[in-house]
Structure formats: structure tokens, C-alpha cells
Amino acid sequence: MDKKELMNQFQAEGEVVSVEPYGSGHINHTYLANMNDGKKYILQGINTTIFKNTDELMENILNVTSYLRKEIESMGGDPARETLTVVMTKDGKSYFTDEDGSKWRVYEFIEGAQTFDAVESNEDFYQSAVAFGKFQAMLANFPADTLHETIPQFHDTAKRYRDFEKAVEADVKGRASKVAAEIAFVREHSKEVSELHDMLAKGELPLRVTHNDTKLNNIMIDSDSHKAICVIDLDTVMPGLSAHDFGDAIRFGANTAAEDEPDTSKVSLSLELFEIYVKGFLEGCGGRLTENEVKVLPMGAKMMTLECGMRFLADYLEGDVYFKISREDHNLDRCRTQFALVADMEKKWRQMCELCK
């Protein structure tokens, strides 16, 4: 179906003038729709390979955004700019299914704001930390257990470890002998992989609404004030642990090297960026985190990095079937980078814990 015709299936104001590809996202197909009255919308094709149940996905997004809207209004904010607004179809649904079975949704476009794919300044990183912390605070009283798991067991590190061991045992590409050191590294940490979930099971950590993709480019930054205004990309919003959201941001943003840097001597944890993120995240959380949640933030950073490294290594052993690669041994480079970052965190563990205090 033509993109203009797709837009006509939604309760959008005005007539469609143009629809063009937009943004740099890798999961969904995203377009910017321009209307004749100057209004803009985001049209998005949902990736149903990853998000298999569109009803549950959109139910999560509608429930979370409507809750955020009330919270933002109660604080005197502007919900039109500070959370996503889902535009319903003409027959009152949250998404439209075209003749090919593809699923489409529409959001109102947030004017006067932009996203950044990479940290351009310490202030950018700080602003993203405040935004994701505030996201935690505003949803602190939302019943997290009512949300669907859009990707089941996404951050169950113990399950990821079991999957990794299956990949080692199967060794379908005969690569295990080449990565004996990396396999040994994972196994040395096997007793830690269930630590956070064990604390959750014992009631020592609360279940939270978590974003699960806390990269800088999922924050809208106001073009004038340069302050973070809105958390976007809510597809992976699920029940989880605050340490997961914190940890994934550190894994991605406080590494001194690229995620796939072949030279691991360049890989380290920037304690400066770690401190900036801790400060922003806790400020955004506004005292909503428990003492235990603050205490395990370093463990969140370490486990998210280890988990990611395990996933890269398992994919390498299975023949690079999940993560896209652009060169031979790409996933192996990625996994080594993550493990080097874990090792550096362990060297700096005392400082990380002190900064969180």
C-alpha cells in the first residue's frame, strides 16, 4: 500500500503532502509524513519478526504513555512534547494491518527537538541519564507486572548463560577451540549471572517498568534549551530491574572505545562518564530508588556488559545468525570488547561503588 494511503487510515489532521524515510533506526521502518497544514507525523512499520504480538506491544505503549501523560500534567509539563502520542486508526485501533499483513502505527511528531546517535558532549550523556532516571521516577507507581514481555526473558542473564552453554556444546561451526579463552572468561563469571534476579525473587529488589534500550538516541533533546524532554522507542518497555536500564547505558555510553573495536587495549570504563551518568540518573530518579537498587547499579553495568558479550560470542559460535556483521570475526571482536570492559570494571569496582554511594 502506498505510504500516503497508509496515512489516510489514521486519524491524522490535514491532507498528506509527502511521506519520506526518516531517522537511523535499525529495527522498525520509519517515515516522516508532512501534512498540508504544516503538521507532521511519524509513520512506522512494526518489525513483527522481533515483536511477534502487536496487540500486546501496542497495549504496553498505550498504557505507559497514558499514565505518563497524567504524571506530566500533574507536574505542570507539556505531555504533547514530553511523551509519545499514539494516533489511532479511523476505526479506533492502535495500529493498521495492510493487505500484505504488515503492521503500521503513527505517532505525533515532536517539533523543535532532535536525537543524537553518539555522545557529542558530557552534557548529552548527563541529559540522557536524567531523562531515563525521570522515566523511572514517573513510572515508579505503575504496576509493572501488568505489562507484557514484548521480548520474553530479554534481560534474564542466567537464561542467556544457559543459551551460551548450549551454543558451546553444539559448536555448529567448529569455532569453540578458537575462543577457549573467551569461553573460560564467561564460565569464571557463571556464579554471578543470576545474582540480580535472585535478589528480585527474594524481594530485595522491586520490579520496575524498564525501557531496556537506554541509548542516547532514544532521548529527544530540545533544540533550544538542549535539555532532554522525551524518552522514545517504547517497544521494549517491560517489567525489569532499574539496574538493567542503568547498566545498559553505561555499557554503551561510558566505554572509551567503539562496541566492535578490534584493539581491546583501547577499551576501558571512563570513570568520568560513569560519574556523570550516576549523578544524572539518580537526580532524575528523585529518590525513588531503594537503597539496594542504588547499591547494585555497578552490578547492573557489569551484568549488562557480560550478557551482551555472551550474546555476541554465542552468535559467533552459531555462525553469526542474529547480529548483522560487516566483516569476518565481527561478533568475536564485539564479544572481546565487552569482556575487556567487564575486566576493566572489575579493576575499578571500588571506585564505581563509591561513586554510587
C-alpha positions in Angstrom: 0.0 0.0 0.0 1.2 3.5 -0.9 2.6 5.4 2.2 0.2 8.3 1.7 -2.7 5.8 1.5 -1.4 4.3 4.8 -1.5 7.7 6.5 -5.1 8.1 5.4 -6.1 5.1 7.5 -5.3 7.1 10.7 -7.0 10.0 12.5 -4.3 12.5 11.3 -5.2 16.1 10.8 -4.9 17.6 7.3 -4.0 16.1 4.0 -0.8 14.2 3.3 1.7 16.1 1.1 4.7 13.7 1.3 6.0 10.7 3.2 9.8 10.2 3.3 12.2 7.8 5.1 13.3 9.2 8.5 15.9 8.6 11.2 18.6 5.9 11.6 16.7 3.2 13.5 17.6 -0.5 12.7 14.5 -2.3 13.9 11.4 -0.6 12.5 10.8 1.1 9.2 10.3 4.8 10.0 8.9 7.6 7.8 8.1 11.3 8.3 4.6 12.4 7.0 4.2 16.0 6.1 0.7 17.4 6.0 -0.7 20.4 4.1 -1.3 22.4 7.3 2.3 22.0 8.3 1.7 19.3 10.9 4.0 16.3 10.9 3.6 12.7 11.9 5.9 9.6 12.3 4.7 6.6 10.3 6.3 3.4 11.4 6.2 -0.2 10.1 6.5 -2.5 13.1 9.1 -5.3 13.0 6.9 -8.3 13.7 9.9 -10.7 13.4 11.2 -9.3 16.7 7.9 -8.1 18.2 5.6 -11.0 17.4 2.5 -9.9 19.3 1.5 -6.4 18.0 -1.6 -6.3 20.3 0.5 -6.7 23.4 3.2 -4.4 22.1 0.7 -1.5 21.5 -1.2 -2.2 24.7 2.0 -1.7 26.6 2.8 1.6 24.8 -0.8 3.0 25.2 -0.9 2.1 28.9 2.5 3.6 29.6 2.0 6.8 27.6 -1.4 7.5 29.0 0.0 7.0 32.6 3.0 9.3 31.7 0.6 11.9 30.3 -1.2 12.2 33.6 2.1 12.4 35.5 3.5 15.1 33.2 0.2 17.1 33.5 0.3 16.8 37.3 3.8 18.3 37.3 2.8 21.2 35.0 4.6 19.8 32.0 3.6 19.5 28.4 2.6 15.9 27.6 2.5 16.6 23.8 6.3 17.2 23.9 7.3 15.0 26.9 5.8 11.7 25.9 4.8 9.9 22.7 1.3 10.4 21.4 -0.2 7.4 19.5 -2.6 8.4 16.7 -5.4 5.9 16.4 -6.7 4.4 13.2 -10.0 5.6 11.8 -11.7 2.6 13.3 -10.2 3.3 16.7 -7.3 0.8 16.8 -3.7 1.5 17.8 -2.2 0.1 14.6 -3.3 -0.7 11.0 -2.7 -4.0 9.1 -2.2 -3.6 5.3 -3.1 -6.1 2.6 0.4 -7.8 3.0 -0.2 -8.3 6.7 2.4 -5.6 7.7 1.6 -3.7 10.8 1.7 0.2 10.9 1.4 2.8 13.6 1.5 6.6 13.8 2.9 9.0 16.4 2.6 12.8 16.5 5.9 14.4 15.6 7.6 16.3 18.4 8.7 19.7 17.0 11.8 21.6 18.0 13.7 18.5 19.3 16.3 16.1 17.9 18.1 12.8 18.7 21.9 12.1 18.7 23.4 8.8 17.6 26.6 9.4 19.5 27.6 11.3 22.7 28.9 14.7 21.4 29.5 16.1 24.9 29.3 15.1 28.6 26.2 17.2 28.8 24.4 15.0 26.3 25.3 11.9 28.4 24.1 13.7 31.6 20.8 14.7 29.9 20.1 11.2 28.8 20.8 9.9 32.4 18.4 12.5 33.8 15.7 11.5 31.2 15.9 7.8 31.9 16.0 8.4 35.7 12.9 10.6 35.4 11.3 7.9 33.3 11.9 5.5 36.3 10.5 8.1 38.8 7.3 8.9 36.8 6.5 5.2 36.4 7.5 4.2 40.0 3.9 3.6 41.0 2.8 2.0 37.7 2.0 -1.8 38.2 5.0 -3.2 36.3 3.6 -6.7 36.5 0.7 -5.7 34.3 3.0 -5.1 31.3 3.6 -7.8 28.6 7.1 -9.1 27.9 7.4 -8.0 24.3 10.7 -10.0 24.1 10.4 -12.8 26.7 13.3 -13.1 29.2 15.1 -10.3 27.5 17.5 -9.5 30.4 17.4 -12.9 32.2 21.2 -13.2 32.3 21.0 -16.7 33.7 19.0 -17.8 30.7 21.4 -16.0 28.4 24.2 -18.0 30.1 22.3 -21.3 29.5 21.8 -20.4 25.9 25.6 -19.6 25.6 26.5 -23.0 27.1 24.2 -24.7 24.5 26.0 -22.9 21.7 29.4 -24.0 23.1 28.2 -27.6 23.3 26.7 -27.7 19.8 29.7 -25.8 18.3 27.9 -26.0 14.9 30.7 -24.1 13.1 33.7 -25.7 14.9 34.8 -22.4 16.3 34.9 -23.2 20.0 38.6 -24.2 20.0 39.5 -20.8 18.7 37.7 -19.0 21.5 38.7 -21.1 24.5 39.9 -18.0 26.5 36.6 -16.2 25.9 34.6 -19.3 26.9 36.7 -19.6 30.1 36.1 -15.9 30.9 32.3 -16.4 30.8 32.5 -19.5 32.9 34.5 -17.7 35.5 31.5 -15.4 36.0 28.8 -18.1 35.9 28.0 -17.7 39.6 27.2 -14.0 39.2 24.7 -14.3 36.3 21.7 -14.9 38.5 22.6 -12.5 41.3 20.2 -9.7 40.4 17.3 -12.0 39.6 17.9 -13.9 42.8 17.6 -10.6 44.7 14.3 -9.8 42.8 12.9 -13.3 43.8 13.8 -12.7 47.4 12.0 -9.3 47.4 15.4 -7.5 47.9 14.8 -5.5 44.6 11.5 -4.2 43.3 10.1 -5.0 39.9 10.1 -1.8 37.8 8.9 -0.5 34.5 12.1 -0.5 32.4 12.9 0.9 29.0 15.5 -1.8 28.1 17.2 0.2 25.3 18.7 3.2 27.2 20.9 4.5 24.4 21.3 8.3 23.8 19.4 8.1 20.5 16.2 7.1 22.4 16.1 10.6 24.0 14.6 13.7 22.4 16.8 16.8 23.2 15.1 20.2 22.9 16.8 22.2 20.2 16.8 25.5 22.1 17.4 24.5 25.7 19.5 21.4 24.9 17.6 19.6 27.7 16.2 16.1 27.4 12.5 16.3 27.0 11.1 12.9 26.0 12.0 9.2 26.1 11.1 7.5 22.8 11.2 4.0 21.3 9.0 2.3 23.9 8.8 -1.1 22.1 11.0 -2.8 24.7 9.2 -1.2 27.8 8.7 -4.2 30.0 8.9 -5.3 33.7 12.5 -5.4 34.8 15.2 -4.0 37.1 16.3 -0.4 37.3 19.9 -1.8 37.3 19.3 -3.1 33.8 18.4 0.3 32.4 21.3 2.0 34.2 23.8 -0.8 33.2 23.0 -0.9 29.5 23.5 2.9 29.3 26.9 2.5 30.9 27.9 -0.4 28.7 27.1 1.7 25.6 28.0 5.2 26.7 30.9 5.0 29.2 33.1 2.7 27.1 36.2 4.6 25.8 36.1 2.5 22.6 33.6 1.5 19.9 31.5 -1.6 20.6 33.3 -3.5 17.9 36.9 -2.1 18.4 39.4 -4.9 17.4 42.1 -3.4 19.6 40.9 -4.2 23.2 43.8 -2.1 24.6 41.6 0.9 23.7 38.7 -0.4 25.8 38.1 0.9 29.3 35.4 2.3 31.5 35.5 6.0 31.7 35.0 6.8 35.4 34.3 10.4 34.5 31.4 9.4 32.2 30.3 6.8 34.8 30.1 9.5 37.5 28.3 11.9 35.2 25.7 9.2 34.4 25.3 8.2 38.1 24.7 11.8 39.0 22.1 12.4 36.2 20.3 9.1 36.7 19.9 9.4 40.5 18.9 13.0 40.1 16.2 12.0 37.5 15.0 9.2 39.8 14.4 11.8 42.5 14.9 9.5 45.5 12.5 6.8 44.1 15.2 4.0 44.1 15.6 1.9 47.2 19.0 1.6 49.0 19.5 -1.8 47.4 18.8 -0.6 43.9 21.4 2.1 44.2 23.9 -0.4 45.7 23.5 -2.8 42.7 23.9 -0.2 40.0 27.6 -1.2 39.4 26.5 -4.9 39.2 23.9 -3.8 36.6 26.6 -2.3 34.5 28.8 -5.4 34.8 26.0 -7.9 34.1 24.6 -6.0 31.1 28.1 -5.9 29.6 28.7 -9.5 30.3 25.3 -10.5 29.0 25.9 -8.6 25.7 29.4 -10.2 25.3 27.8 -13.7 25.9 25.2 -13.0 23.2 27.9 -11.9 20.7 30.0 -14.9 21.5 27.1 -17.3 21.3 26.1 -15.8 17.9 29.7 -16.2 16.7 29.6 -19.9 17.7 26.3 -20.4 15.9 27.5 -18.8 12.7 26.5 -15.1 13.0 22.8 -15.7 12.6 21.4 -13.0 14.8 23.6 -9.9 14.8 24.4 -8.4 11.4 28.1 -8.5 10.7 30.2 -6.5 8.2 33.4 -8.4 8.4 34.8 -11.8 9.4 35.0 -12.3 13.2 32.9 -9.2 13.7 30.9 -10.8 16.5 34.1 -12.1 18.1 35.5 -8.5 18.1 32.3 -7.3 19.7 32.4 -10.0 22.4 36.1 -9.3 23.2 35.3 -5.6 23.6 32.5 -6.4 26.1 34.7 -8.8 28.1 37.6 -6.3 28.2 35.1 -3.7 29.6 33.9 -6.2 32.2 37.5 -6.8 33.2 38.2 -3.1 33.5 35.1 -2.6 35.6 36.4 -5.2 38.0 39.6 -3.3 38.3 37.6 -0.1 39.1 35.0 -1.8 41.2 35.7 0.1 44.4 35.5 3.5 42.7 32.3 2.5 40.9 30.7 1.5 44.2 32.0 4.7 45.9 30.5 6.9 43.2 27.1 5.2 43.5 27.1 5.9 47.3 
